[in-house]
Amino acid sequence: MKYNDLVVEKNTRPTRKGRGISAGQGKTAGRGTKGQKARTGHRKMPAGFMGGQRAIMQAVPKLKGFKSFHAKAEVVYTDRLNDLKGKVDNYVLAENSLISSPFVKVKVITRGELKSKIELETQFASKSAVEAIKKAGGSFKKVEILKKPEKKQD
């Protein structure tokens, strides 16, 4: 026998259900006896259908409230900005470990006293924080959230 002489076919024939007792899958055709799943069209029942009994998804108690997938802004306090000078944006805050990454939302909130003159460029700032920045001789500019650079695929 040679490799090109091999017959590559499956040996089993498809089963012919419901074709008599001697066929092996006759009479009930492997569906058992009686009941909704033994009848035709039983595959059209919705997922989780339990024969008219209350479904498990309806019987299980639900959790109260909801889970917000909205990313929260990271908070930076004005007294932590005293060490910085000049233009302060997300990159500068991330370099000084005041936020986790330059690509997150940042909100500046008043705490303590701000003495240094800075040009703040972040996504959010409280009214009192903006007043404290202007009082120190600086300015606030609202900017969009920075997008992460896309990885180049070779």
Secondary structure, DSSP 8 states (H G I E B T S, - for coil): --GGG-----S-----TTS-GGGSS-TTTTS-SSSGGGSTTGGGS-TT-BTTB--HHHHS---SS----S---EEEEGGGGGG--EEE-HHHHHHTTSSS-TTS-EEEE--S---S-EEEEESEE-HHHHHHHHHTT-EEEE------------
